[in-house]
Amino acid sequence: MNNNYFVHLFETTGDLLYRVRIYDRELTKVDEIIEMDETYSMIERKLKNMDNDAWQDRAAHKLLHMKHRLVTMMEDLLFTA
């Protein structure tokens, strides 16, 4: 997997996670946000193992899933705002 793509995916997912946390003022999605935050932090701690292709593929798959879910959550939060 392209290392630049993975880093970009990691950074954009982190940015979306930060923004969803801010927009969820009524804490309607707090449990899901906490779960994603823990997963994101785990991936961040393990970034040193990026030379392991299998780990990087699993992490990229999880980040993509998180990114899609965060976009949906953001749309929901902005629609109800």
C-alpha positions in Angstrom: 0.0 0.0 0.0 1.2 3.5 -0.8 2.5 5.0 2.4 1.5 8.6 1.4 -2.1 7.3 0.9 -2.2 5.7 4.3 -0.8 8.9 6.0 -3.4 11.0 4.2 -6.2 8.6 5.1 -5.0 8.6 8.8 -4.9 12.4 8.9 -8.2 13.1 7.2 -10.0 10.5 9.4 -8.5 12.2 12.5 -9.7 15.6 11.3 -13.2 14.2 10.7 -13.2 12.6 14.1 -12.3 15.9 15.7 -15.0 17.8 13.9 -17.7 15.3 14.7 -16.7 15.5 18.4 -17.2 19.3 18.2 -20.5 19.2 16.3 -22.1 16.5 18.6 -23.0 19.1 21.2 -26.0 17.2 22.5 -23.9 14.0 22.8 -26.3 12.0 20.7 -23.4 9.9 19.2 -21.0 10.0 22.1 -20.7 6.2 22.5 -19.8 5.7 18.8 -17.4 8.6 18.9 -15.6 7.2 21.9 -15.2 3.8 20.3 -13.8 5.4 17.1 -11.5 7.6 19.1 -10.1 4.6 20.9 -9.6 2.7 17.6 -7.9 5.8 16.1 -5.6 6.1 19.1 -4.7 2.5 18.9 -3.8 2.9 15.2 -1.8 6.0 16.0 0.2 4.1 18.7 1.0 1.3 16.2 2.1 3.5 13.4 5.7 2.4 14.0 4.7 -1.0 12.6 3.8 0.5 9.2 6.4 -1.7 7.5 4.1 -4.7 8.1 1.9 -4.7 5.0 -0.9 -6.9 6.6 -1.2 -4.6 9.5 -1.3 -1.5 7.3 -4.0 -3.0 5.1 -6.2 -3.9 8.1 -5.6 -0.4 9.6 -6.4 1.3 6.2 -9.6 -0.8 5.9 -10.7 0.3 9.4 -9.8 3.9 8.7 -11.9 3.9 5.5 -14.8 2.4 7.4 -14.5 5.0 10.1 -14.2 7.8 7.6 -17.4 6.8 5.8 -19.2 6.5 9.1 -17.9 9.9 10.3 -19.1 11.6 7.1 -22.5 10.1 7.6 -22.5 11.2 11.3 -21.5 14.7 10.2 -24.2 14.9 7.7 -26.8 13.9 10.3 -25.5 16.4 12.8 -25.4 19.3 10.3 -28.9 18.4 9.0 -30.4 18.5 12.5 -28.5 21.7 13.5 
